[in-house]
Amino acid sequence: YSGIIHKSVAPSLPKLQGTEKQVAWANQIREDALETAGKNIKLNQDRLKQYGPGMKNMYEPRIDAYKQVRQNLYTALTKISNASDIIDKRHIISADMVTKEADRIEEQIRKKKKK
């Protein structure tokens, strides 16, 4: 796993069962999804540092949303040990779905803050 993914958590993901090709593909799917969340957390943290505290309301909900998505992914992925299950679910574990889920969570966070 890349440096974007917390190394303390990545080893806790189960070793996948399946053919060599299935395992390689499923590992790539897991890594891509987690990396998407991690890169977006870092990107938004960097933007917050660059633009300063005045932009806190813009970037913090986004950072929190991606952190929640990443945690949800870890939780779900620790329960899957068959490579074929991850391959079958690749459309809901995709980078695109990570972003859509973060958007949904960010919207919820913003609604709560308005109350």
Secondary structure, 3 states (H helix, E strand, C coil): CCCCCCCCCHHHCCCCECCHHHHHHHHHHHHHHHHHHHHHHHHHHHHHHHHCHHHHHHHHHHHHHHHHHHHHHHHHHCCCCEHHHHHHCCCCCCHHHHHHHHHHHHHHHHHHHHC
